[in-house]
Amino acid sequence: MRPVVRGDSPQAVDFVNYRDAFGELAARIGMFCSYCERRIATQLAVEHIQPKNGPHGRPDLERRWENFLLGCVNCNSTKGAKDVVLANLLLPDRDNTAAAYEYTMDGKVKLAAALTATQSTLATNTLTLVGLDKRLNQVLDSNGQLVAVDRVAQRMEVWLIAQDSKDDLQANPTDTFRRQIARTATGHGFFSIWMTVFQNDPTVRKLLTKEFAGTATDCFDPTTTQIITPRPANGLPDGSKL
Ligand SMILES: [Zn+2]
């Protein structure tokens, strides 16, 4: 899960309507769901980290910049008005969520092997909260090919595109082509899949952290692009748990 930097609020007071923050959020962290990492061209929405209503609602945070991320309809609806206790979750605006998960070609999001028991619990809580642990909804076309209708299948699809790009890069190993790959990646989303497929290419990985707007670059060593943990302190409550 891509760690992001939302930055300071663009205004001194809370927003009049939380939807007014959408443009600034999209400019800062890109048109990607903050949880599933998909690029969402339409119907991406301002996501309240702590729900604005319901039994666990925080209406006092409904219009507050620090409570906003961007969410797709799938992650948003799975999350719903569930209770969100910051200390019990890993969140992409305050923790190094890049270190928490591993992405595999079968479309799964798994816990990273190096996590402690406590970190594993937090990482699992986040997966469950937004449904990134859901199973594949297998829809086949008339040729028996998988149709990418859900987040799992879409991860599989983009994995193959990234793998093809890697194969092409081996035939044409230039920095111009590396930049093209990073730009192509932003058109598809799924930052973590591209970072995984190109795990042995620090140049591509560095380009990915730059091309995906708002990536928390301080979570990655600037030279090796290896993940730095814990995330450097960013002043947010319950931040840098990983
Ligand atoms: Zn999503």
Residues whose N, C-alpha, C, O or C-beta is under 5 A from the ligand:
A	BS01	ZN	C33 Y35 C36 E37 C72 C75
